[in-house]
Amino acid sequence: MRIAVIGAGVVGALIARELTRYETDVLLFEKEDDVGWGVTKANSGIVHGGFHEIPGSQRAALCVEGNAAYEALCEVLDVPFARIGAWTVALREEDRPALASLLEQGEANGVPGLDLVGRATLRRHEPSLSETAVAGLWAPSVGITEPWALATAAVENACENGLDLHLAEPVTAIRTRGERVDAIVTSRGKLPVDAVVNAAGLFADRVAAMVGLCEPVQFPRRGEYVLLDKAAGSLVRSVIFPTPSDASKGILVVPTVDGGLLLGPTAQNLERGAVDATGTTAAGIREVIDGATRLVPGLDLSLAIKTFAGLRPETVAETFIVGSTAVAGFYQAAAMRSPGLTAAPAVAKRLVEGAMKRELGLRQRTTFQPVRRGIRKLLDLPEAQRDAQIAEDPAYGRLVCHCNRVTEAEIVEAIHRGARSLDGVKFRTRAGFGRCQGGFCTDKVLQILTRELRVPMARVPLRGEDAWLLGEEVRP
């Protein structure tokens, strides 16, 4: 049995890992040069509680189930996760009914620990909130993580369990024999397969069309963000939501797992083909700033270190498309709009343990190893262990990224684990993610990549073969 998963975002990565629990050959195809570089790399990183979802809906069930799985999943894969809770804030008296509605909805969905409180309790917990805040809904199950770190960890663990990873290899066609999947065609050739999982994110509609399916009909929704330096990180303790609109959950203030603050996102629907429209706009950034400062007036925008935009797939029905299809052997995990990150563990488990196991006759492996260890970060160690680590490997004593305190040894390990570009190192180590955004460490990272990969510096890409930082060398 050979199964191909298309798309190495967080959903595809977790599905591929889940499949390696079974006696089958699993292949994971990603058109980008690394894991998690599509929808996964540019979102809020929130593990939602489930109180925003309509009771009885598929999204509600998968969100609550996925949320409950995060602690154990992130622990076994050694991925940062913090259950910091969330406040949804009413800034006006007329917003109170919306909080009551969210409370009722969340309780119907089985969201634990919800509590509706007044102004005094709210401001005692979050004193930096606007003085106009009149009430808040507390959701203790809400958490934060790094989506790209989870995707990378899931793929690394899956590779340890036999996954065949194909990066920078887009799938161009899917062949069928009769009404059953028979083979896939990629940029490098044709491969026979018994089943295909479509987890292609923004491109899931194109993959579905390869087997003649017209679902999903999806379009990109752009969200713009502003990232603040760690100096702003202590302003709020939890995720801060406004009362939601019909269009979205609104502009949020989100602590990040590495100590910064993320503001956003906007929610702008784009034309179906605009799958690369990740540029920011003056209007979008102004909307982010206005919405965030309405909730937390004391935000210091001079601490902004980056603006960016991400795209997520949307459908008119605003629902996930998960399960088997009319084409035998073709499965979908498509239209993974918010809360797709939260639902991802549940989507992977339900799809594999449910439809695929039953229909394909999958048999469990006894040799599956679930534990993956991340790159050892020197500053996470006690002082005595740090000294011992540096004595054993002096590269741990050489700081490369001073903003995020990343050592040369950590960068070398990231390269040995698969980083082939500046972005590959950045997403594995946070080198270049800090206040200077790589201004003081990029040259050092380039030198290490050049040395470890044994290529000229001009041939080390920013992110892939079509994104270069340097031109050709002008002197020997």
N, C-alpha and C positions, 0 to 999 in steps of 0.2 A: 504494500500500500504506500503510495506516494501522494502527499498533500502539499499544495503550494498556497502560501498566504501572500497576498499582494498588499503591501503597505506596512512599513516599519515604524508607524507612530505608536502611541501608547496602547491603542486598541489592538492593532495587528501584532505588536510585540507580545502582549499578554496572551493572545490567542495562540501564537506560535509556541510560547512556553508551555501553555496548557496542553497542546498537542504532543509535546515531547514526553508527556507522562504515559503515552501509549506506544504500542509496538507498530510504529509507522515511520517512514522517512518524511521529515518535514523540511520544506524549503521556504525561505522568507525572501521576497523580492522587494527592493526599494529603489525607486528611480533616482533619489538623491544619493550623495556620496557618503552619507552617514545616517545613523538612526535618529528618528525623532525630529527631523528638520522641516516637517510640514506644519500641520495644525498644532502639533504637540509642543513646538518650541515657543509659541507666542500666544499664551493665554494666561488667565489669572492665577492658575495653580491652586485653585480652591477645590477642596473636597466638600461638596455641598451636603447640606443636611437632608433635603428632600421636602421642605415645607413650601417651596415654590411650585411644586408639581401637582397636577390635578389628581385627586384621589381616584384610585382604581386604574390609573393609566400605566402603560408599560414603563414610561420614563420614571414615574414615582417608585414603582417596585424595584427597578434596576438601580436607581439612585440610592435608595435606603439600603439595599442589599450590598451594593458596592461600597458605600460609606463604611458599613460595619466591617468590611474585609480589610480596610486600609492599614490598620495598626499592625496586624500580623503579617500582611504582605510586605510592607515596607521594612519590617524588622528582619524578615528572612532574606530579603534582597539587599539589605543594608542601604536603604534610601531614606533621605531626610523626610520626616513627617511630624507635624505638631498639631494636636487637637486643641486649637486655641479658642474655639467657639466664635459665634457671630452675633452681632446686634443688628436688627433691622429697626431703623429709627424713623419715628414720626416727627416731622419738624413743625407740623401744624395740627390743631385739634381735628380738622377735617380728615386727617390721615389715620386717626385712631381706628376707624372701622376696617381699614386695610390690614392693620396688624392683627385685629381680631379674626379676620378672614384667613390670614396666613397661619395663625395658631390653630384654628379649626381644621384647616387643610393638613397641616403637619401632623396633628394628632390622629387624623384619619389615616395618614400614611404610615403611622408607627414611628415617627421621629421622636427620639427620647429627650426628656428633660426640658421641653419648651416652657417658657415662662414669660408672661406679659407683665411688665413693670412700669411704674410711673417715672416722672422726671427725676426725683431725688435718688432713687436706686440706680437709674441709668447713669446719671452724672457721677455717682460715687464710683462706679466701675470704670467709666470712661470720661474723666473730667475735661478732656480736650474737645468733646463734642460741642456743637453749637448750643448757645444758651437758649435758643428757641425750641430745642428738642422737648417734646412733651411726654413721650412714651417710647418704650423699646421692647422688641421681642427678642428674648435670649434663646439661642440654639447652641447648646454646648457640644454637640456632635460635629460641628463644622471644623474642618482642618485645612492645613496648607501643606503643599509638597512641591517638588520640582518635577514637572511632567517629563521633561527630557531625561532626567536622571532615572526615573522609573522605567522609561522605554529602554534606555541603555542597559540598565541592570537586568531587565527581563530578557533581553536578547543575549547578554553575556551568559546568563544562567541557562537559557535554552541551548546556546552553543556548547556549553559544558555537558548538556544532555543529548548532543547529537544533531542539533539544528544545522542545516546547510544555509548559510547567509549569503545573499547575492546583493551587494550594494552597487549603486550606479548602474543598475540593469533594469530599465523600464520594461514592463510587459506590453507588447504591441498587439497581441492577438491571443484569443483562446479558441482552440479547436474542439469541436464536438463530433462524436460519432453517433448517429441517430439523435437521441435527445439526451445524451450523456457527455459530460466533460471527458476529453481524451488527451489533450496536450495543451501546453502554453507555448507561445512564441515570444522571445525576448529580443533585446538588441544584440544578443550574442548567440542566438540559435533557438532550436525547438527542443522541448523536453516533454516526454510523456508523463502524465499525471492522472491520478484517479479522482482527485477532488481539488477544488479551488475555493479559497475564502477571500472574498472581496472586502478588504479593510483599507481601501485606497483613499480615504478622506475626501478631499475636495475633488478627486478624480474618480470617485466611486461610480458616478453615473456613466462615465466613459468605459470603465471596466465592465459594468453590467451590460452595456450595449454590445460588447464583444460577443456575448452569447445570446443576443437578441432580446434582452429584457429592457423595458422602458422605465423601470423603477430602480433606483430613486430618480425623481426629478428634483434636482437640488441646485442651489445658487449660493454664492459666497456672501457671508455677512462679515463686514470689516469692523474690527474693534481697535480703537487707538488708545494708547497708554502713555503715561508719564511715570518714570521710575525715579524715586528719590534715594539719596545716599543714606547709609546706615545712621548718620547723625540725626536723621528724622525718625528713625525706627521706633523710638520709645514713646512717640506721641499717642499711639493707640495700642491696646493690648490684643484686640480681637479684630476680626473682619467686620467692617462697617458697611451695611447696606442701607440705601434709602428705601422708602416704600416703593415697590415696583410699579412700572407703567405697563400698559398692554404690550409694548414693544420689547421690553427687556427688564432685567433686574436692576438696571440703572447704573450710575457711576459709583464705584466702590472705592473704599480706602482699605488696602489689603497689606498687612505685614507679610514680608517674605521670609522664607526659612533661613536666609543668611543675614537677616537683620535690617533690611531696607523697607521702604514703603512703595507699593505699587498703586497708582491711581488709574481708574478706568473700569471697563472699556466703554467706548461708544458702541452703537449698534446700527450700522449703515448697510442696507441691502444693496448688493451690486448685481450687474448683469451676469448671466450664467457663465459666460466665458472669462470673467475677470478673476481667474484663479491665481494670478500673480500680482494683484493690485495691493501690495503691502506697504505702499507709501503713506506717510502721515500727511495731514492737511492742517492748515491754520485753524479752520473752523472746528475740526475734530479735537485738536489739542485745547482750544479755548473751551469747548464743551466739557472736556475732562477736568480742566482746572476749575471751572465754575461749579461743576457738580461736586467735586471733592471738597472745595473750600466751603461750600454750603453746609456740608456735614461737619467738617473739621476746619474752622476758620484759621487756626494757628499754623497751618501748613506753610512751611518755608520753601517757596518755589525756587529760591536761589540754590537749593540743594538738589535740583533736578540734574541727573547725570545722563539720562537717555530718554528719548521718545521713540516709540515703535508702534507698528500695527500688526495684527494677526488676522487671519481669515478662518472662519469656521463654516462648515457646510450646513445650510438650512433647507428646509422643505416647507411648502405651504401648510402641510399638516403638522409641522413641528414635532415629528415623532421619529424615533429610531427605526431602522429597518434591519431586523436581526433574525436569522434563521435560514431554513432551506428555501429553495425556489422551484419553479416549474422545470428547470434544467437539472437533471439528476447530477449530483456531485458538485453543484455550484451553490455556495453559501454566501450570505451577506452579513456584514457588520457595517452598515452604511448609514449615511445621514446622521453622523454622530455629533450633533450639535450639543450645546450646553444642556445638561450636565454630563457630557460624554466622558470626561476625565474621571468623574466620580463613579460613573456606571461601568467603566472599563473592566474592572475585575469580575463583576457579575456577568457582563456580556460574554467575556471569555469562557467563564465556567458554564453558563447556561448553553451557549452555542455548542461547545465541545462535549460536555457531559450529557446534553440533551439530544439535539438533532443529529449531530455528527456521530457520536458513539453508537446510537441506535441504528442509524441508516447505513453506516459504513462498517459496522461490526468491529469497532475498535476494542482492542484488548489492552488492559493496563500493564505497564512495565513495572517490574519489581526493583529496577535499578535507578529509578529517577532520584536525582539529588536536588532538593529544593533550595538549598542555601547558596547564596552568592555573597562574597565579601567585596566591598568597594575599595577604592584607592585609599590607603592609609593616609590620613591628614595629620601632619606633625603636631599641629596646635591642639588637636583633640586629645592628645596623649598627656598623661601626668608628667610633670617635669623630669622625674627620674627616668621614665621610659623615653622621653625625648632625647635626653643626653645619651642614653644607650643606643638609640636609633641612629643618632648622628655619628657616634663612635663607630658603629657598624658600617654606615654608609654616609660619608661626608656630604653627599649631594642633598641630604635632608637638612643640612645646615646652611644651604645657599638659597636665600629667598629670591624668587624671580618676580612674583607679583606681590608687591608690598601692600596694595589695597586689601586683598583677600588672603594674604599671608600664605601664598602657594610656593612650595619649594621646587627645586630642580628635580628632585627624586620623584615627586608626584607627577610632574610633567612627563618625565621619562616613562613612568609606569602607564600613563594615559596613552602614550604613543605605542607602547608594547601591547596595549589592549585594543588598539585599532585606530587611534587618532591619526589622521593623515593630513591635517590642515590646521590653521589657526583656530577656526571655529570648533574643530574636533577636539582640540585641547581645551578650549574655553568651556564647552558644555560638559566636559568630564571633570574639570578641576576648578572652575570659576576664575582662572587666570584671564584677565581682560574684562571681567564683569564688574569691576569695582569703580571707585570714584573717577579714576583717570581713563576708564574705558579702553585700556590697553596702551595709553599714551606713553607709559614708562616701561612696559614689559614686553611689548610686541617684538622688539628687536631681539630680546633675549630668548623668547619662545621660538622665534624664527631660527636662531642659531642652534637651539637644541633639536628642533625638527630636522634641520639640515644635517646635523651630525648623526642623529639616530636613524634617519631614513636614507642617509648617504646619497643625497641629491643636491644640486646647486640651490642656493637660497632663492634664486629667481623662479625655481620650479616648485616651491612650496606654496600651495594655493591658500587663499583666504577661506574658502569653503568648498571648492570643488573645481573641476576642470574648466568651468566657465566663469570663475570668479577669482581673479589674481590680484594680489596686493602689489607685487613688484613687476617691473618690466624686465627686459634683458639686462644683463650685466654690461656696464660701460667701461669697466677696467678690470684687469685680472686681479 
